[in-house]
Amino acid sequence: MKTCPISRGTPGLAALTGFAACVGLLMLFSTAAFAQQTPNVVVVMTDDLSEQVFDEALGRGFLPTIASRLVNQGSRFERSFTTQSLCCPSRATFLSGQYTHNHGVESNTPPEGSVSAFDDRSTLATWLDAAGYRTGYIGKYLNGYGSDRNRRSPLDDPTYIPPGWDDWQALITGTMYNYVLNDNGTLIDYGEDPAEPPEEYQTDVLAERAVAFVDAAATAPFFLTVAPVAPHFEVAPGVSSCRLFPNSLRSIRPAPRHQGSAGQVPLPQGAAFNEQDVSDKPTWVQAAPLLSKRSIDCLGNIYRDQIESLRAVDDLTASLIAALERRGILGNTILLFTSDNGYLFGQHRLAGKDVIYEESIRVPLIVRLPGSTAPRRIEQLAVNIDLAPTIAAWAGATPTLTVDGRSLVPLLGNPELPGWRKRFLLEHGDVQDSGNSAGVRTGSRDPDYPNTVFIEFDIGERELYELNADPAQLESQHLAQPDTTAALGALVSELRLCSGITCRQLEDQ
């Protein structure tokens, strides 16, 4: 390192000036060296967290750490989306940076491309591992992982560790008690005690393991993903059930310390809630009955249970940040908070996800960069295909497959960055025998169709919404605007076949 010469005796003005300049150069050198350090990256990936529930929990003070340390010290993407609002396809996109039609994971269950379709030989884990990162995964992986049902792929094996992960602690089942964790190849049973001991509450166990990962981290930079099941509903005996539709929606048990804390929170009932006239909608929506009082009450319970279960995720985040501060590395760690998909709570008579309505496809996305102390809001479109290339860019890692998304790093540097994407593809599976659907969601900078959603089902039914005039998606314009419908339909046909740079070109043109 450079040294600053100091004159013997009492220095004159010139000597002091020179010394000050030298010190200044050293400070600049040190700052530049710190800025060039390879950052740690921590991702907290929640499950089924809609912006509606997230904002409700934030606004009521239930997420104090996420509010104070992430939202108020980070960049929140106000228009953040998932390309397919279903757990397994969305998580495959997170790991690959690819649209569903390229990574092949189309559903949560076999045989149509669930976990057995995923090629894990080239993912964020392998890219960052090759770049010198210590990699860790804790929590829910891909649906069906470890099921041992038919051994269609290695991922069906509950002891399997995918390539690239140095510390592997993945859930085999998704309940808050009575679950199994693959701890680096050893299966550990939790919650065997029928009394459901509080210390084995899933989110808290994941928090403890996440802190242990941080505490054990050596000098190498690390990449850690923590993926609690919360606030996803449980499928477990003894959990209260709401039979709204053919599938049984079961609520999620919050940590005992949070039980009942959201008991007075009402279920929001906005313009789209229990929509009376759905004659403009596809036949499968028209076939959905109006929600009964029992169904509405049940949705309210799920809504409150989601909020209460999120409180343990806030505690998890607090524990992670405390561990980073204790080790003195928060200043060189990037924190990213998001969800795999959104959720509908009665909008258009529907509950759940995997449909192309705003409540289903919009997800929270917050990035806290080192040294950030003030909140920022970014209005431009961010999509979950962008997460993998963004993390790779932070790490200086090279993807070894064709990535469809783009790094958000330039946008984090300049939220008004010109030339950013104008639109993106939406892909969804079969809904009520209507066939697969695909669509396009545009942003405010699309010159021809600003803030527009177009949806097309394989059986030929369509929907078209201009969100500036109809943000609740109450009146489809697909019949009233045939030219727009035809133009966006042609664009969707091209996007469904795109890969890599062709996707980005179609999103930008």
C-alpha positions in Angstrom: 0.0 0.0 0.0 1.2 3.6 -0.6 2.6 5.6 2.3 2.4 9.3 2.8 5.7 11.1 3.4 5.7 13.3 6.6 8.3 16.1 6.9 10.6 16.1 9.9 9.9 19.1 12.3 7.0 21.4 12.0 5.5 21.1 8.5 4.8 24.1 6.4 1.5 24.8 4.6 2.7 23.2 1.5 3.7 20.0 3.4 0.4 19.9 5.2 -1.5 20.4 1.9 0.5 17.6 0.3 -0.1 15.3 3.3 -3.8 16.1 3.3 -4.0 15.3 -0.4 -2.1 12.1 0.2 -4.5 11.1 2.9 -7.4 11.9 0.6 -5.9 9.6 -2.0 -5.6 6.8 0.5 -9.2 7.3 1.6 -10.3 7.2 -2.0 -8.1 4.1 -2.6 -9.7 2.4 0.5 -13.2 3.3 -0.5 -12.7 2.1 -4.1 -11.2 -1.2 -2.8 -14.2 -1.7 -0.5 -16.6 -0.9 -3.3 -14.8 -3.6 -5.4 -15.2 -6.3 -2.8 -17.3 -9.2 -4.0 -20.6 -8.9 -2.1 -22.4 -11.6 -0.1 -26.0 -12.1 -1.4 -28.9 -13.2 0.8 -32.3 -14.0 -0.7 -35.5 -14.5 1.4 -38.0 -16.2 -0.8 -41.5 -16.4 0.7 -44.3 -18.5 -0.7 -47.7 -17.2 -2.0 -47.1 -13.7 -0.7 -49.3 -11.2 -2.5 -48.6 -7.5 -2.5 -52.0 -7.1 -0.8 -51.0 -9.2 2.2 -47.5 -7.8 2.3 -48.7 -4.2 2.3 -51.4 -5.0 4.9 -48.8 -6.5 7.2 -46.4 -3.6 6.7 -49.1 -1.0 7.2 -50.2 -2.5 10.5 -46.7 -2.7 11.9 -46.5 -6.5 11.9 -43.2 -6.5 10.0 -41.0 -4.1 11.9 -37.6 -5.4 10.7 -38.6 -5.8 7.0 -40.1 -2.3 7.2 -37.2 -0.6 8.9 -34.2 -2.5 7.4 -35.4 -3.4 3.9 -38.3 -1.3 2.8 -37.0 1.9 4.4 -33.4 1.3 3.5 -33.7 -0.4 0.2 -35.2 -0.2 -3.3 -38.7 -1.5 -3.7 -39.8 -2.4 -7.2 -43.4 -1.2 -7.4 -44.1 -3.2 -10.6 -42.6 -6.6 -9.9 -44.1 -9.7 -11.5 -43.7 -13.4 -11.8 -44.0 -14.9 -15.3 -46.0 -17.9 -14.1 -47.7 -17.5 -10.7 -47.2 -21.1 -9.5 -44.6 -22.3 -7.0 -42.6 -24.9 -9.0 -42.4 -23.0 -12.3 -41.6 -19.7 -10.5 -38.8 -21.3 -8.4 -37.3 -22.9 -11.5 -37.3 -19.5 -13.1 -35.5 -18.0 -10.1 -32.8 -20.6 -10.4 -32.4 -20.4 -14.2 -33.4 -16.9 -15.3 -35.6 -18.5 -18.0 -39.3 -18.4 -19.0 -41.3 -21.5 -18.3 -41.3 -22.6 -22.0 -37.5 -22.8 -21.8 -36.8 -24.4 -18.5 -39.7 -26.9 -19.0 -41.2 -26.9 -15.5 -44.9 -26.3 -16.3 -46.7 -27.4 -13.2 -46.3 -28.5 -9.6 -47.0 -32.2 -10.2 -45.8 -34.9 -12.6 -45.9 -35.8 -15.4 -46.2 -32.4 -17.0 -42.8 -31.0 -16.1 -42.7 -30.4 -12.3 -39.5 -31.1 -10.4 -38.7 -34.1 -12.7 -38.3 -31.8 -15.7 -35.8 -29.5 -14.1 -32.2 -29.6 -15.3 -30.2 -28.6 -12.3 -26.8 -28.9 -13.9 -26.7 -25.2 -14.7 -28.3 -22.9 -12.1 -27.5 -20.0 -9.9 -25.8 -22.4 -7.5 -23.4 -23.8 -10.1 -22.6 -20.4 -11.6 -21.8 -18.8 -8.2 -20.0 -21.9 -7.0 -17.7 -21.7 -10.0 -17.1 -18.0 -9.2 -15.8 -18.9 -5.8 -18.9 -18.4 -3.7 -19.9 -20.6 -0.7 -23.5 -21.5 -1.6 -26.3 -22.4 0.8 -30.0 -23.3 0.4 -32.4 -23.5 3.4 -36.1 -24.3 3.1 -38.5 -25.1 0.3 -37.0 -26.1 -3.0 -39.1 -27.3 -5.9 -42.5 -28.9 -5.4 -42.1 -32.7 -5.4 -38.5 -32.6 -4.4 -37.7 -35.7 -2.3 -41.1 -37.3 -2.9 -39.5 -40.7 -3.8 -42.6 -41.4 -5.8 -41.3 -42.8 -9.0 -37.7 -41.8 -9.3 -38.2 -40.1 -12.7 -35.2 -38.0 -11.8 -32.6 -37.7 -9.0 -34.7 -34.9 -7.5 -37.3 -37.4 -6.4 -34.6 -38.8 -4.0 -35.1 -37.2 -0.5 -31.3 -37.4 0.1 -30.3 -35.9 -3.2 -28.2 -32.7 -3.2 -28.4 -30.7 -6.4 -25.1 -29.6 -8.0 -23.4 -26.4 -6.8 -24.8 -26.2 -3.3 -22.1 -26.3 -0.5 -24.7 -26.3 2.3 -28.0 -28.0 1.5 -30.9 -27.9 4.0 -34.0 -28.4 2.0 -37.5 -29.3 3.2 -39.0 -32.5 2.1 -42.5 -31.7 3.3 -44.2 -28.3 3.6 -46.0 -28.3 7.0 -45.1 -26.0 9.9 -44.7 -29.0 12.2 -44.0 -32.7 11.4 -41.7 -32.1 8.5 -38.4 -33.6 7.2 -35.3 -31.7 6.4 -32.4 -32.9 4.2 -29.4 -31.7 6.1 -26.6 -32.2 3.6 -27.7 -35.7 2.8 -29.0 -36.7 6.3 -32.8 -36.7 6.8 -33.9 -35.1 10.0 -37.4 -35.5 11.4 -39.0 -32.5 13.1 -42.2 -32.4 15.1 -42.5 -36.1 16.0 -44.0 -34.9 19.3 -47.7 -34.7 18.8 -47.8 -31.6 21.1 -46.1 -29.6 18.3 -43.3 -28.1 20.3 -42.9 -24.4 19.6 -39.1 -24.7 19.2 -39.7 -26.9 16.1 -41.9 -24.3 14.3 -40.6 -24.5 10.8 -39.8 -20.9 10.1 -37.9 -20.6 13.4 -35.9 -23.7 12.6 -35.0 -22.3 9.2 -34.0 -19.0 10.9 -31.6 -20.8 13.2 -30.0 -22.7 10.4 -29.7 -19.5 8.3 -27.9 -17.8 11.2 -25.6 -20.8 11.6 -24.7 -20.6 7.9 -23.8 -16.9 8.3 -21.8 -17.5 11.5 -19.9 -20.3 9.9 -19.1 -18.4 6.7 -15.4 -18.1 6.1 -13.6 -15.4 4.1 -15.1 -16.5 0.8 -18.2 -14.6 -0.3 -21.4 -16.5 0.2 -24.8 -16.8 -1.5 -27.6 -17.9 0.7 -31.3 -18.5 -0.2 -33.7 -18.9 2.7 -37.2 -20.1 1.5 -39.8 -20.5 4.3 -43.1 -22.1 3.3 -44.9 -19.1 4.9 -47.4 -17.7 4.1 -48.5 -20.7 1.9 -51.4 -22.7 3.3 -50.6 -26.1 4.8 -51.8 -29.4 3.6 -51.7 -31.2 6.9 -54.1 -33.2 9.2 -55.7 -31.1 11.8 -55.4 -27.8 10.0 -58.8 -26.1 9.4 -60.0 -26.5 5.9 -61.9 -24.2 3.5 -63.5 -25.9 0.6 -64.0 -23.1 -1.7 -63.3 -24.8 -5.0 -62.4 -28.4 -6.1 -59.1 -28.2 -4.1 -59.2 -27.9 -0.4 -57.5 -24.7 0.7 -56.0 -25.1 4.2 -54.8 -22.3 6.3 -51.3 -21.9 7.8 -50.5 -22.1 11.5 -48.6 -19.0 12.7 -45.9 -19.3 15.3 -47.5 -19.7 18.8 -46.3 -16.3 19.9 -48.2 -14.7 17.0 -51.4 -16.7 17.2 -54.4 -14.4 17.0 -52.4 -11.1 16.6 -54.2 -10.3 13.3 -57.6 -11.3 14.6 -59.2 -7.9 14.0 -57.9 -7.5 10.4 -60.8 -7.5 7.9 -60.6 -9.2 4.5 -60.4 -6.4 1.9 -63.3 -6.3 -0.5 -62.3 -4.0 -3.3 -63.9 -3.5 -6.7 -63.0 -6.9 -8.1 -64.0 -8.8 -5.0 -66.8 -11.4 -5.7 -67.4 -9.8 -9.1 -71.0 -9.8 -9.9 -70.9 -9.6 -13.7 -68.3 -11.9 -15.2 -69.9 -12.2 -18.6 -66.8 -10.7 -20.2 -64.6 -13.4 -18.7 -63.7 -16.8 -20.0 -66.2 -19.6 -19.5 -64.3 -21.1 -16.6 -64.6 -17.8 -14.6 -68.3 -17.6 -15.6 -68.8 -21.0 -14.1 -67.4 -20.0 -10.8 -70.2 -19.3 -8.3 -70.5 -16.2 -6.3 -68.7 -16.6 -3.0 -71.0 -17.6 -0.1 -70.7 -16.0 3.3 -69.0 -19.1 4.6 -66.4 -18.9 1.7 -65.8 -15.2 2.4 -65.4 -15.9 6.1 -63.0 -18.7 5.3 -61.0 -16.4 3.0 -60.8 -13.9 5.8 -59.3 -16.6 8.1 -56.7 -17.5 5.5 -55.9 -13.8 5.0 -55.3 -13.3 8.7 -53.4 -16.5 9.1 -51.1 -15.4 6.2 -50.4 -12.1 8.0 -49.7 -13.9 11.3 -47.4 -16.5 9.7 -45.4 -13.7 8.1 -44.5 -12.3 11.5 -42.0 -15.3 12.0 -40.5 -14.4 8.6 -39.9 -10.9 9.9 -38.2 -12.5 13.0 -36.1 -14.6 10.6 -35.1 -11.5 8.7 -34.2 -9.8 12.0 -32.0 -12.8 13.0 -30.2 -12.8 9.7 -29.4 -9.1 9.8 -28.3 -9.4 13.4 -25.9 -12.2 12.4 -24.5 -10.2 9.5 -24.0 -7.2 11.8 -22.4 -9.3 14.5 -19.8 -10.6 12.0 -19.3 -7.1 10.6 -20.3 -8.0 7.1 -23.7 -6.3 6.7 -21.9 -3.5 4.9 -20.8 -6.0 2.2 -24.0 -8.0 1.9 -26.9 -7.5 -0.5 -30.4 -8.5 0.8 -33.2 -9.4 -1.6 -36.8 -10.1 -0.4 -39.5 -11.5 -2.7 -42.1 -14.2 -3.2 -42.6 -16.9 -5.8 -46.1 -15.8 -6.7 -49.1 -13.7 -5.6 -52.5 -14.8 -4.5 -56.2 -13.9 -5.1 -58.5 -13.4 -2.1 -61.9 -13.4 -3.8 -61.2 -11.1 -6.8 -63.3 -12.2 -9.7 -64.9 -14.9 -7.4 -61.5 -16.7 -7.3 -59.1 -17.8 -4.6 -55.6 -19.0 -5.2 -53.1 -18.4 -8.0 -51.9 -19.6 -11.4 -54.2 -17.2 -13.3 -53.2 -14.0 -15.2 -54.8 -11.4 -13.0 -52.8 -8.7 -11.2 -53.3 -10.1 -7.7 -51.8 -13.4 -8.8 -48.8 -12.2 -10.9 -47.6 -9.3 -8.8 -45.1 -10.0 -6.1 -43.1 -7.9 -3.6 -39.5 -7.3 -4.6 -37.1 -5.3 -2.3 -33.3 -5.0 -2.7 -31.1 -3.5 0.0 -27.6 -2.7 -1.2 -24.7 -2.2 1.1 -24.6 1.3 2.6 -28.2 2.0 1.7 -30.0 4.1 4.3 -33.0 5.7 2.5 -36.0 4.2 0.7 -36.3 4.3 -3.1 -39.1 3.3 -5.4 -38.5 1.9 -8.8 -41.5 2.1 -11.2 -40.1 0.2 -14.2 -41.0 -3.5 -14.9 -39.0 -6.1 -13.0 -39.7 -9.8 -13.6 -38.6 -12.9 -11.8 -36.6 -14.0 -14.9 -34.3 -11.1 -13.9 -33.3 -12.4 -10.5 -30.8 -15.0 -11.7 -28.9 -12.7 -14.1 -28.9 -9.9 -11.4 -27.4 -12.1 -8.8 -24.9 -13.5 -11.3 -23.9 -9.9 -12.1 -23.4 -9.0 -8.4 -21.2 -12.1 -8.1 -19.2 -11.6 -11.3 -20.5 -15.1 -12.3 -21.1 -16.4 -15.8 -24.4 -18.2 -16.6 -23.8 -21.4 -18.5 -27.2 -21.5 -20.1 -29.2 -19.1 -22.2 -30.8 -16.6 -19.8 -34.0 -14.9 -20.9 -34.0 -12.2 -18.2 -31.7 -9.2 -17.7 -29.7 -7.8 -14.8 -31.5 -5.3 -12.6 -28.1 -3.7 -11.6 -28.3 -0.8 -14.1 -31.9 -0.1 -13.0 -30.8 0.0 -9.4 -28.2 2.5 -10.3 -30.6 4.6 -12.3 -34.4 4.0 -11.8 -35.2 6.2 -14.8 -32.9 4.2 -17.1 -34.0 4.8 -20.7 -34.6 1.9 -23.0 -35.8 -0.5 -20.2 -38.2 -3.3 -21.1 -41.7 -2.3 -22.3 -43.4 -5.7 -21.8 -43.0 -9.3 -20.8 -44.6 -12.7 -21.4 -47.0 -14.4 -19.0 -47.4 -18.2 -19.1 -49.9 -20.3 -17.2 -51.1 -23.9 -17.0 -54.5 -25.4 -17.7 -57.3 -23.9 -15.8 -60.7 -25.7 -15.6 -60.0 -27.5 -18.9 -59.5 -24.3 -20.8 -56.0 -25.3 -21.9 -52.8 -23.5 -21.2 -52.9 -19.7 -21.4 -50.3 -17.1 -22.2 -50.4 -13.4 -22.3 -48.4 -10.2 -22.3 -48.3 -7.5 -19.6 -47.0 -4.1 -20.8 -45.7 -1.2 -18.7 -46.3 2.5 -18.8 -43.5 3.0 -21.4 -45.1 0.8 -24.0 -45.8 3.4 -26.8 -48.7 1.6 -28.3 -50.4 -0.3 -25.5 -49.4 1.2 -22.1 -50.3 -0.7 -18.9 -52.3 -3.4 -20.8 -52.8 -7.1 -20.1 -53.8 -9.5 -22.9 -54.6 -13.2 -22.2 -55.2 -16.0 -24.6 -56.3 -19.5 -23.8 -55.5 -22.5 -26.0 -59.2 -23.1 -26.6 -59.4 -19.6 -28.1 -60.9 -17.5 -25.4 -59.3 -14.1 -24.7 -59.2 -11.2 -22.3 -57.9 -7.6 -22.7 -57.6 -5.0 -20.0 -56.4 -1.4 -20.1 -55.2 -1.0 -16.5 -55.1 2.8 -16.6 -58.8 2.9 -17.1 -59.7 -0.4 -15.5 -57.2 -1.3 -12.8 -59.5 -3.9 -11.2 -59.8 -5.8 -14.6 -63.6 -5.7 -14.5 -64.4 -5.3 -18.2 -62.5 -7.1 -20.9 -62.0 -5.2 -24.1 -61.1 -8.1 -26.4 -64.3 -7.8 -28.4 -64.5 -4.0 -28.4 -60.9 -3.6 -29.6 -60.2 -6.3 -32.2 -57.1 -4.7 -33.7 -55.4 -4.5 -30.3 -56.4 -8.0 -29.6 -55.0 -9.3 -32.9 -51.7 -7.3 -32.5 -51.1 -8.5 -28.9 -52.1 -12.0 -29.9 -49.4 -12.0 -32.6 -46.8 -10.7 -30.1 -47.7 -13.4 -27.6 -47.2 -16.1 -30.3 -43.7 -14.8 -30.9 -42.9 -14.5 -27.2 -43.9 -18.1 -26.5 -41.1 -19.2 -28.8 -38.4 -16.8 -27.7 -35.1 -17.6 -26.1 -32.4 -15.3 -24.7 -31.8 -12.2 -26.7 -34.9 -12.7 -28.9 -37.0 -12.5 -25.7 -35.3 -9.2 -24.7 -35.7 -7.8 -28.2 -39.5 -8.7 -28.3 -39.8 -7.1 -24.8 -38.1 -3.9 -26.0 -39.3 -3.3 -29.5 
